[in-house]
Every structure is written in structure tokens, then in C-alpha cells.
Amino acid sequence: MEDGSENKPEIFESAEDLYHDAPCGYVSFRNDGTIYNINKTLLGWLDFDKNEILGTKKIYELFKMGGRMYFETHFFPLIRIQGFANEINFEIRKNDGSTFPALINVKELKGPTIRENRYRASVYDISDRKKYEQELMNAKLKAEKQAQVKAEFLATISHEIRTPLNAIVGIGDLLTKTSLNPKQKEYADILRLSSGNLLGLVNNILDLSKLEAKAVQLEKKPFAIRTLTNSLIHTFKLKCNEKGVELISEIDEEIPNYIVGDPIKLSQVLTNLLGNAIKFTCDGHVKLVVKLNASSSEKLDLNFSVLDTGTGIPADKLQSVFEEFSQASYEVNLEYGGTGLGLTISQQLLKLHGSEIKVASVLGEGSEFSFDITYEKYTNSFMEIDGDDSFQRKKLDQAKLLIVEDNPVNIFVISEYLKEWKINFDVAKNGKKAIEAAKKKNYDVILMDLHMPVINGFEATSTIRNLSLEKQPVILALSATSREAIQSELDRAGIDDFISKPFGPADLHKLISNYIVTTSENEKVSEPFKDKLGIITSEEHKEASQKSIDLSRFVKMANNKPEFLQKFIANTLIAFQDYLEDFQKAADLRDATQISELIHKSTMSVYYIQSDKLVQLLRDCQSFFEEKNANSEEIEAVIDHATAEFHQVIISLKNSDEAALMTESQSVVN
């Protein structure tokens, strides 16, 4: 029987060939680093002769200086500890001095003693990989730069398009309200319709670009869900009546009136879905349904569905309708028009909510688009409510308004709107004139364009906020720039709200109305109640500035509900009694940090009762405590003043609480 011993040289030669011709490099070295074996692949990469390496060079001599130091201080000690090291990056030096990047794996081969240990390394040339990585990095940088250029271009083009478009939309709307003959009315209607369509197209493209650039963020504020859905139904009612389509709205009775989330984004999604449903429905109905999926102590999971009896969508087109500029077919585009962006934008907006649109459709029978959103439950900690019809808004003809705008066409359009609403207004054509006007007259609202000569809107607003006025006006920014791009500047300047150009009369009317409360509403509060609560009218402002508290801000939000006001005062009274204790502890220790924490903790309470004097005294205490060489008598004096002011605030709150109780009992008797 053959033992195959005569084949051993062939096997050995085959193994040696595999070793030398391998696609990676192999090198073996002793404990002192001396190389004693190396394959042809690695020799070829290094461009050395075998005799120039074996027994003469140490492994670390193949590395650049930095790699050599790393090998000696980190890499080799690691191998000795754990017996191996994998995929370590090194720059390997060739015979001509050039280098190439490599990944090295090393395994320790134990000998009789440590000094006799051997080490075998595999070396992989990753030049191509590094090249690809660099190309990817360059492509990434190029894409980021292109995205930045695109964003800057869109910001510029947004401003350049929106400004003249604002005038076109405004003039078109105003034209339809003048005396026109039938032909002129036809032209005016075409102008208004076309400018509205153009505005929708521009807004869709800009919205999509902002979403792609991740420049859109969700807001969190309370809003009336039924008011929002009713408003949408009212918006589309006329269109449905024209087509003979029934428009239905159903909302689960278990859903509370107020929820906390982003009403603008929700309205935008529902507007797109309802608009599409109505567009593709010629008879039958379109239905908006809002259901409560689940409820916890803090969250509400709502399901929104828009159903129609329209044309339906072919099964193979159900997903493509969400692609940019895509519609079910070319024929659909010809017949119904549109850009094919509405569903794309809606899907992107829902991704921000962690949701997505689901679609079910039967061709020729209709479609259903649905999505889920989780909202927070409304609590009294949220004071500003968006879209709440229970808050009666002002007769605008009682308001005093200032237009700050340098564009004569925009001035004309806004002026015509205000005249139609019988609002008294003045005009300032730059920020400097706006400041001068604000010094001379007490305005309820200032419409402030942001980009103007001499002094821009941001600077003008900051200056007005620092003026000693009888009352500060509401300042509403007008700009063709997107809100997201300038939100931080709006906040720093002290601007109350923002409307993007172009805007229609309804948008402007709603914005102004949101910030003015009726005189008659204030008069509903009895005079004794007003006096005891320290409610301050503009004529009483100077005298009121000397008072410890002013509840007018909260009374306005309480909407003449004494029981609501009483709870607020009672809770605030308890809070300020606790604040006084905290202050006394901090004062005894002369601890500026505790005072700073107290100021921060009491921010909202101070805001609602407008106890500005107390805040200033607390800041004085903080400054004195931070000063190492402060005069002890001055410190004692400011502590005494702050303590006295705390007591005065508490007394005022107690008196106000009694007044609220009296008024509540009177309302019950009446």
C-alpha cells in the first residue's frame, strides 16, 4: 500500500506557491522585530529584493515614523498581552520612499521562551479602498456644498418671487371687490385664480426643498382640533358645492377639544389630502374622519382618514403617487392638473411625526388615505391656545396699527386691506421712522417688514422693545424669507409673530385679530373686580408700574372666568410663599447660585403676574452676592428691599384671591 510519501515535495511546493502568490502580503518576524520570512506579493509591493529584507530589516522599519512609534508603544505590547491584533491601519514605506495604506493582522506563535516567540503578519493593500473612501468623502462634501448653494438660492429666489407675487395676489383680490363690467370681472377672476395657483406651486416647491434640507421642525402648542377640522371643511365647502359633492366631517366624541402638537403641519397634510380627494371626485362624497385609537394619562393616539368616492387609483400606482412630481398617469395630469408634490410633502411632514400615509383604493370606486399621529394631552400649563373660538376677538376698528414697509406696492395692498376692515393705521417707510412713530403714538400692532433701508426690522424691533412706552405694541414680522431660516433672530429681536409673504387678506386678518382683545370684553369684568385685581389699562400704566403685581395678562387669557383665575392666584400664592423661603435661605448663605436658580424657577409665575420690580431686586442680590468686596450694608439693604417686595407680592395675591372669590360668588348669585 502506498503511503504517498513521494507526493510530499509536490504538496510542499504547492503550499509554498500559495504562500508566495497570495493576494495579500505575508511577513514573519522574531521577538526583536527582525524579519525572517516574507512572501513575493509583499516584496513586489515594497519593491525590495528578498536579500534586502530577510535578516536585515526589522518589521517597524517598514513603517513611517509615526507608525513606528505606534508599533513600539501600543501595537506590539498589545500583541504580547493578548496574542494577536487585527485590522490595524499603517502606512507602509516602499523602497523608493513612497508609501501605501495597509491593514495588518498579527498572530503570536509561542516558543519555548518569550525570547523565542515568533510573529506572523498578513498585510492588505487598501489603496483602492482609501481611494474610494476619499471619493465618497469628496462626493459628500460636494453634495453638502450643492445643498447649501441650493438652500441659499431658494432663500433668495423665495424672497424675489414672493415679494412681487404678494402684490399680484393682493391686487387680484382687490380688483374683484371693485365695480367691474362682466369682461373685466372675468379677467380679474382669471388673474386671482392663476396667481393663487402660482402661489401654491411656489410654496410646494419651497416646502419640499425645506423638508429635503431638514430645515423644518415640529412645533408644540395647544390647539382646538375641532376648530381646525371645521375650518378645513368650511374652506372646501364652496368647491364641493360647485361640483355637487357632499363634504362630511366626523370626529370622535372622546377626543378632547384641545390637544398639544403642531396644528400648521396637520392642517397642511389634511389640506393636501382633502384637496386631492375633491379634485378626483365628481359625484358622491368626500369624508374626513378623526378617531381616537388609544389614550393614556399624557398622550392621545389619533387616526385621520380622508375617504372619497372618486376615480380611484390603479393597484400598480398606489406607491408611485408619493414620488416627487408623480401622478397616477399622464392622462390624470392633463385632466386634473397639479404638480404631483402634495402627497410627497404630506408624507415627508408625517415622517417628522414618526408616521406615514397609508392608502387603499379601488379603481372606479374611490380611495382612502389615512395616518396616525400621537399628540400630548392639553393641560393648564399651556396658556396660549391656537384656533380657540371661545376667545372673542376684537372689533378691529378700535385698533391702532403701524405699517412699517418700504415697498410702495406692498404698502398700497396692506393699506387697502386695513381700510376695508376700518382699521386706523399709519405708515413708516423704514425702521428709523417706525421708532420715531412708536415714541409719539401708542400702537396696538406694528406690521414690521424685516428687510428695509436705514434701519432693518430686527434692529427697529429691538430698539422699540427698549423704549419706555406706556405699553409695548404687538410686533408682527412681514417677510418673504422662511420662518425657519430666521426664527432665532425673531426671538432675539422680540418679535411676537410672523407672516410669510405673499399672504392673502384672510391670513393677515386672522394674524392681527389673534393679538387684539375687545374693549367690550374687558368691560365684562366688573369695575370692583378690576380694581382689586390691579387690572391695568394703558392710561393707568405709569401708576401700575409702581404696583407689585399686574394680573391683566392672565385675566385676558382667563377669558372672564373667575373660578379659573381664582385657581391660578391660589397656586401662585403658594408658589411665592415657597419662593420667599428659598430666598431667605439663599440670602442667609449669600449664595448667588441659589438666587439664580430661584430667578429661573419663578420665571413663568413672574411673567404672569408681571412682578418686574421683584425680579430686578433678585438680580441685584445676585450681583451683590457674586461681588467679593461688596459693601455689607448695601447687601443688607437690598435683601431687606427684596424681602419687603416678596411680602408685598404675597399680600397683593391674597387680596386678589379674595376679589376673585367675591366675583365668583357674585356671578353665581346673578
PyMOL commands that set and color helices and strands:
alter all, ss='L'
color gray80, all
select helices_A, chain A and resi 5-21+40-46+50-53+59-62+65-82+114-116+127-175+182-212+225-243+263-279+315-317+320-322+330-336+342-352+396-398+408-420+431-440+457-465+483-493+505-513+519-523+527-533+538-544+552-558+562-589+592-601+603-609+612-626+632-669
alter helices_A, ss='H'
color red, helices_A
select strands_A, chain A and resi 25-30+35-38+84-93+99-109+118-125+221-224+246-251+258-261+285-295+299-308+358-362+366-377+400-404+424-428+445-449+474-479+497-500
alter strands_A, ss='S'
color yellow, strands_A
deselect
rebuild
show_as cartoon
